[in-house]
C-alpha cells in the first residue's frame, strides 16, 4: 500500500492522499425534506495515532461505498474530499471533515493497530466544576445508582428521554440524560439484566450544557454511542477498581428508581388541573394552573420572535457597547459589542449569547382570543429548527431579524391543549400576559378535554336565543302548520323579496304589526305572564275587557307553544314595550284569572285568534323564513294573491 497520511497532516491543498482508519461510530442522517429517506451515512474515523475526523457519504454514492462502511471495521480511504467543519458542536477534528465522492476509493484494512474505540474520558469533577467547553464532545464512565422512567410524552421517538444518576470511582455524582435510541437501549437493558455485577456505563461523544451554573450532561442525537457492561477493557478495568475501592461486588438490585417530579402528559392535562376557557383568563382572580384548548390563529407581528439568552443560564442578556484600542498601532479606538446577563445570580462575567424562541402566539377558542408566549422548551415540540438555526439563516440571507421566518408558519391552525400558570403577578396587576407552561398536540387528550368542556356547559334553557337553523327547521314549520288553510301558493310581496329568507324576520315588529296585534291580544294577560309579578285582578266595579268576540275552546292541534322562560324573560317585555300607550289599566277577564300566568295561553290558537292574526301577519313572509327553500317570486304577469279576511267590526 502507498504512503499513509495521518489525520493531523490532512489539508485542503493536496487531495491525493490515503488514510488508514477505523470507523469507531456510524449512523445515518435523514433528509430534511423527507424524514423517511436517508440522506447520508455519517462516520467518525480514527487513525492509529488516535486522531479523529468526521466523514460523510451521501446517498448517490451508497452503491460504491456502502459495503465497506460498517461500525468497528478498518478501511483505507484514498482521495477523499476535504471540507471545512461548520458544525457548532465539535465531536472530532474541529477544523476539517471528509466527503466521499466519485474519485474516492475505499478498501478493507486487516492490520489496524490502534485503539479499538479511542475513548477520551473526562472525570466527573471536571464537569461539575464547569471546567469543560460546551462546544466540544467528551467521554464519561461511571456506574448507575439511580435512574428515571422513560419520558415518552413527545410523539417523535428521538425526543423520548431517560435520566441517569451516575457515580464514579471517587463517588462524584453526575446527571446524564439519554435521548432517543440510547434511552430505549438502556431501558431494555435494565429490564432484562439479572446479573450481580454493577451496571457500568460509557457515554462516548457526550455533551454538557450549563444552566444556572449547573452542568447537565446528555447524549447528542445519533452522534453519541452508549456502552453498557460491554466486555471491553475499559469497563473491565473500571469494575476491578470499583471492587477494590468498595471491597465487594455491587449488586444491580441496589439501583433505585428516581421518584418522578414530572407528571405524565395524561395526568397533567386531564387529572391535575381545572379546564378553563380563554374568556376566564382576561381578569385573573386567583393563582392557579389551568388547561385550555385553542387553535393558533397567527403570530403577533409587532413583537420579536426570539430573545438573546445568556448561554450559561438562559436568562435574557443585555447588549452593551465598549471600546478598546485597535491592535494596528494607529491609536484609534474600536467599538466592540459585549453582553451582560440580566440574572444577578449568574456566575459568568463574560458571556456568550444564543438566540432562543419567544414567540407571541394568538390562540383562540369559542369564547375569545388571547396572546400566549411560546418559549424555547415547548417550541421544540412544534418546530424542526432551533431559534439559533433560523436566526443564523435570516442573518446570512440578509433578511431582517424582525421578520418572522417562514418555518414558523407551521404552527398556524394547529389545535393545542395548553397548560397555563396564573401567577401572583397576573392577579395583582390584572394582567392577562401568560406563557405556555406546557403544550401537547395529542389528539386523544384534546378530545377528552373538549368532551369535558361540553359536559360542563351551563343549561341555556332560560335564554331566548334562536339560531337561524332552529327557525328554519322548527319555527317556520309550526307557523305553516298553524295556517295550513292558506296552502303553499301565496307569493311574497315584491318589496319583501330581499329579506324573505331572513331568519329573524318573524321577530321584527313594524308599526303595522304592533297596531294589528293590539286588536287581538289581551295585554294584561301578557303582563301576567311574568314570573316575578303577582297577577293583578280587576276591582269589583270594573268590567273585564273581553278577549276576542266569544269564548272558544282551543284546538290543541293548532297550538303554538314557546317555553315559559322564553316568554317571561323576553317576549313579554317586547310586547309591553310595543303597546306602552295602552297603559297598565287593562284587566284580565275573571274567567281567565286562574290561568293568567299560564306560559302557553297566549299562544293557544282558537279559530278566532287565527282569523285576527291573519289580518296582521303576511303569511308569505312567514313561509319564506325557511332557509331550506328559495323564495318563490310571482311571474311578471301574476299579481300577489291577497289574504282576504273580514275585518273585525268596532
Order of alpha helices (4+ residues) and beta strands (2+ residues): beta-beta-beta-alpha-beta-beta-beta-beta-alpha-beta-beta-beta-alpha-beta-beta-beta-alpha-beta-alpha-beta-beta-beta-beta-beta-beta-beta-alpha-alpha-beta-alpha-beta-beta-alpha-alpha-alpha-alpha-alpha-alpha-alpha
